[in-house]
């Protein structure tokens, strides 16, 4: 296995591990406000190595989340594409920001993610009624807050992992 394919394998391994943790570890009562580990890991790899992870990974893992959660097929994939585009477009500015500034950016990206996720046009998920639902908006704020707080450990763990195992 050459170095390039080994690096790709190690990157996709972290995305698969985050997908497994995201889907299977958290209890059902926590599902509405749990942070999306796949999204955070995808944002990290788009920030750290934008030429290695991009649109294909976002679409693949978004579709996998749609299949595993039973949501509208393509919804998470489209949202991950949007966030991947924003991270790819502004990764120079995102990279040099401080950790607390990155957490604020993550907060707003996650609010955007949850609010667009509420636009379930076919009303597949009965628990998410619409954008004016106060409980859904509160869950969106908690989701974004927990994601922003989880960003620092995710960044530090994946940075250590990248420096230790991924040779560029």
ABEGO torsion letter per residue (X at the ends): XBAAAAAAAAAAAAAAAAAAAAAAABBAAAAAABBBAAAAAAAAAAAABAAABBAAAAAAAAAAAAAAAGBBBGAAAAAAAAAAAAAAAAAAAAAABBAAAAAAAAAAAAAAAAAAAABBAAGABAABABAABAAAAAAAAAAAAAAAAAAAAAAAAAAAAAAAABBX
